[in-house]
Structure formats: structure tokens, C-alpha cells
Amino acid sequence: MAEIAFVTQGAEFIADTAIPEAAQAVEASDFTGFAAISGTNTHYETGSYVDINGFSFAGGVASRIGDTVLAGFLEYGRANSDQYAGTGRGESEHDYVGVGIAAQKTFGQVSIDAALRVGQTSTDFEGRYVSESASYEMDSFYVTAHAGVGYTMPVAETINTHLYGRYTVSFLDSDEDEVLDIFNSKFEADSVTAHAVRTGVRLTGVVQDQLYWKTGAAYEYVFDSTIKRRNPSILIER
């Protein structure tokens, strides 16, 4: 759960933050560099629950061709997660590193955007249930892609409203590792594909050059997402 959630958060970061930063960077030059960073604090409830705290970074080059912005970037993310299920508790450290391409095209107040990311994510897990403990390491290949559409409408001289909808698909490859526990168990994680749709509204305002604020709300629905983790004595499905 935490691994695919963190990778998908990276896709949302590219759509919400990195692409707008690239578009803003090329307003002054048709070809330039850009960088974006964002912190996250997320709570998921899935019967059990997971808290994820971390950050995502992307940096690269962007170019403008007419009303189209094209960008290529490197990305890195790191997070810690706490997972709770009954009396059991797990703690994980996650990171990912990858590359991606993105594009945005505007038609007046309407814009469409898309991005593709590929890379590798790793997780170090330690868990405890009553008096027993276990740990493992997982390294997996990931791919994400998204496509979205937005409509921007000014509501004041320095404030804009942005309505948007987005579809995101994330893939995390399978992996296995020896579990450090009293049973000498073997950890196996099947590959997982998650599909999500999001719709929302965002307000942005300019305070002065290079200083602005934004706030918003969104509804997201994740569907067709499954992951199985097995060892000889435990089967968990999420």
C-alpha cells in the first residue's frame, strides 16, 4: 500500500507542481531550466491505516513551441511511513529516483497536460506484531502516466480559479526478499497496477514576483488496485 501510494504521489506532484513550474519558467525564455520541490503528509485508511511523510523533487529543462510546453526532468522522492493493523505496526523508509517527460498545451483558458515517468523505488521495512518482529528490503521498477484537462478563470486581479480533472495509472513491479524473522520467511510482492481519477478546484494568487500562494480541494477515486504479500504463514491483501 505505502509503496504504490508514494509512487502515485510523485505523479500527482509532477502534474500539480512541476508542470506549472516548467510552464512559468518558459514565459521569459523559450528554452530554460526549472526545478520544483514539495512536501507531503498523507493519511490513508484501508481497514488498517498508513501515514506517509516525505518530499518530492523534480528538475530539468523546458521548451515552449507556440502554445505547447515540453519538459524533460529527473526526479527524486523520499518518505517515511507508519502502518498500523490491529496490534501490529510497521515502519518503512521509501525513496524513488527516475526520469520523465511532460507536456502541456493551452487553448485560451483551457489546458491539457500529460506526463510519463519511469524509475526505481526502494523500501526498507521493519514490523512488529506482539512480541515478534520482521524486516525486509524491496527494490522495484515503476512506471506512471497521467493525462488531465483544466479550465482557468480569473476571479480577481491577482487571483485565479483552476478547475481540473485527471486520470493517473501507476505500475509497480514485483520483488522478493528473505524476511528477517524467527520463521526465516520469504517475502513476495506481486506487481500492482493502480488506476485513479481526480477532480478538483484550486485557487492561486500572486503576492509579488516569484511569490504566490495556492490552496484547493479535490476528490480522488482509486480503482482496480490490488497487491498481495505472502510468506509461508501470512497472506495479506490490500
Secondary structure as UniProt FT lines:
FT   HELIX           2..13
FT   HELIX           14..18
FT   HELIX           19..25
FT   TURN            26..28
FT   STRAND          31..45
FT   STRAND          49..65
FT   TURN            66..67
FT   STRAND          68..85
FT   TURN            86..87
FT   STRAND          88..107
FT   TURN            108..109
FT   STRAND          110..129
FT   TURN            130..131
FT   STRAND          132..156
FT   TURN            157..158
FT   STRAND          159..172
FT   STRAND          175..178
FT   TURN            182..183
FT   STRAND          186..189
FT   STRAND          192..208
FT   TURN            209..210
FT   STRAND          211..223
FT   STRAND          228..231
FT   TURN            232..233
FT   STRAND          234..237
//
